[in-house]
Amino acid sequence: MKTLKKSLALLLSAVMLFSTFAFVVANADYDQQRLKVNVQVTPPVAGKTADFTIKTDDNFVPGFADVLILNSDPVSVYEMCGKVPSTSGEYVEAMFKGAMKSTSEESPKDAKYFNAYYPAIGQMMKGGIAWIEYDVKDLQKLVDAGLADQAEVDAVMKDGLNLDFIGILLQSSSEYGYSFENIGGEKGKGISSSARIMAPGDKFKEGKSYMCWCEASIDLKAEAAEWLNVLKALEPYFKKDAEISKKLDGATEEEREDLNAQRDALKEEYAKDLEKATNIAKAVMNKVGNHDNYYPVVTVNGEKTEENRKSVWCAIYDFGEAEKEPTILDKIIEFFNSIIEFFKNLFTSIKF
């Protein structure tokens, strides 16, 4: 298993855009300083549609799209979207659209996987949750192929799947044209998993297991909206700055001097609005207190989660096998039980 782990490319390493954020809280000592937030997630029930929203404690919001945009350079936001976005979510969509295009061009054989992965991470940044479907039987395939220890797999099955194992299953998924050979060499030839990244509208299946990745952050919606309004006023500045940047490519020394002078004059012209954007960012810092609180310790339905600090910040929770969909008889029993409970509570509350 050690060899396997060494050869395994980390599931989330593709999105290195966020490694800077993860680095801020890469030390466990920060946990004592960080805010705590519990998120409510509807458990998976076979036949039910997966819920791609979460409920958070007061003063928090799902995802961290607002944190992301407030920590971005205004010029890079404009360049990424080709305009000033209307919402933080629009910026996230533009960012992943570019990442998907780049990945498809550089690694066509992985395009199917990343076309599922990037939208899921983007959705998590906006709505707070991504879902992964897997089958515990696929873990036994690892043991049978000599790619994992039985004791280690037994422990994982007992305590809940961790990030390393879900990474192995996703990178060996027939859904994306992979097999265990992808991470285990010849031993894994001809064997694959059925793990997949779910999309909004997908339903939970009987006999399948489910893990969710969750994100929540302090509520900065008002600040993000104000910041975007300032950026709207700065749109002419962005356009002119982009034109100067384009001209600087291949310019002579004399031309560069003139263009840089133009850029300085442009900054001076829009200094007030640029200062406004900076002041909003400072106000956010004062409100949050420190960077650690951008990434609160997240629990799911009051339960402890595993945290990923390697690339995209998220809390990981394994629900295990989906509950079976209630039969008609189950629903009838539940209905009568609720009536009995109602009258029991009613008569208990009446004082004679």
Secondary structure, 3 states (H helix, E strand, C coil): CHHHHHHCCCCCCCCHHHHHHHHHCCCHHHHHCCCEEEEECCCCECCCECCCCCEECCCEEECCHHHHHHCCCHHHHHHHHCCCCCCHHHHHHHHHHHHHHHHHHHCHHHHHHHHHHHHHHHHHHHHCEEEEEECCHHHHHHHHCCCCCHHHHHHHHHHCCCHHHHHHHHCCEHHHCCCCHHHHHHHHCCCCECCEECCCCCECCCCCEEEEEECEEECCHHHHHHHHHHHHHCHHHHHHHHHHHHHHCCCCHHHHHHHHHHHHHHHHHCHHHHHHHHHHHHHHHHHHCCHHHHCCEEEECCECCEEECCCCCEEEEEEEECECCCCHHHHHHHHHHHHHHHHHHHHHHCCC
